[in-house]
């Protein structure tokens, strides 16, 4: 019997007993669907995380000076000098000073809007874009001019879209809006969209504290992230006498790598758990095929008496088991893709399964059927033709 004939016989057998075939394939269907859903949501989440990091800037290096147990400090001018001394590694630097004050626009006070003191290169460091006006300039920082740049949410929701040139009050002082940033996120009430940026020199005065503990650097390229981090750490080690507890340098690219490794480990564990369903499905196929061998003992005897060899009987039952598993795999893939597309939007994740994931899931389902179908097929092939013909 040819492979095509064996395949047709397998399809005919499945069609003849639909409920039995469905129950046989159930474990495969659940396992494959679970794997597709996990991979789809995992890839979607990974893409979303990478997208958020790219918005922050993959070349971003954040420096936080903790100063624990020491009276030493590093100044903004020292950090500017460091950036200027290594242009091959560092392309821009800006201090970052959170302001402990509320924003007042007209008669409204917004306590949720973040107010941050930054330098003129902050727009480059954080890869921000202007929608209107200009960003802060060196002269604004040097002369402590009372000007500010606002995010799209502040402009649209708090100031009616006419903020450019208007006045706002920060910490009881009046600031002129000189620029409006482009919208960065769909939910604009968070992040850079609901933010106000003022010269960092003004921010230190508003806080009543001249010390600056946060600095933002941008590496000149993806390839110079590690070198940029090294020169920053070398500088801070000299200042703080190799006290690693006094400062912290965080690389966005390294954080992306760490998160990627964690997510990969979690995905592997979840896929392994889902794979248990495939194992159960394979055992189910093996049990049903063993029952099928017993039910078709006389048929096997007739085929052997007509000249069928062991390999013919074995291949027939292996093809039947593989076909059952493959059909279950196809159903599981369709279910998994459908469920992933339904669940993804609930978490704002684009959960589109990759072609490779679908092919791997189908290949695994087929392999499970073939592997677990071998024992029943081998049992059928070893039946004695005379005993099989006598079987009642």
Secondary structure as GFF3:
##gff-version 3
##sequence-region A 1 392
A	DSSP	alpha_helix	3	16	.	.	.	ID=ss1
A	DSSP	alpha_helix	18	56	.	.	.	ID=ss2
A	DSSP	beta_strand	60	65	.	.	.	ID=ss3
A	DSSP	alpha_helix	76	85	.	.	.	ID=ss4
A	DSSP	beta_strand	90	98	.	.	.	ID=ss5
A	DSSP	beta_strand	103	105	.	.	.	ID=ss6
A	DSSP	beta_strand	108	110	.	.	.	ID=ss7
A	DSSP	beta_strand	114	118	.	.	.	ID=ss8
A	DSSP	alpha_helix	122	125	.	.	.	ID=ss9
A	DSSP	beta_strand	130	133	.	.	.	ID=ss10
A	DSSP	alpha_helix	138	142	.	.	.	ID=ss11
A	DSSP	beta_strand	147	150	.	.	.	ID=ss12
A	DSSP	alpha_helix	152	153	.	.	.	ID=ss13
A	DSSP	pi_helix	154	158	.	.	.	ID=ss14
A	DSSP	beta_strand	167	170	.	.	.	ID=ss15
A	DSSP	beta_strand	173	181	.	.	.	ID=ss16
A	DSSP	three_ten_helix	191	194	.	.	.	ID=ss17
A	DSSP	beta_strand	195	199	.	.	.	ID=ss18
A	DSSP	alpha_helix	200	207	.	.	.	ID=ss19
A	DSSP	beta_strand	214	219	.	.	.	ID=ss20
A	DSSP	three_ten_helix	222	224	.	.	.	ID=ss21
A	DSSP	alpha_helix	225	239	.	.	.	ID=ss22
A	DSSP	three_ten_helix	244	246	.	.	.	ID=ss23
A	DSSP	beta_strand	247	251	.	.	.	ID=ss24
A	DSSP	alpha_helix	252	295	.	.	.	ID=ss25
A	DSSP	alpha_helix	297	305	.	.	.	ID=ss26
A	DSSP	alpha_helix	310	344	.	.	.	ID=ss27
A	DSSP	three_ten_helix	345	347	.	.	.	ID=ss28
A	DSSP	alpha_helix	355	381	.	.	.	ID=ss29
A	DSSP	alpha_helix	385	390	.	.	.	ID=ss30
###
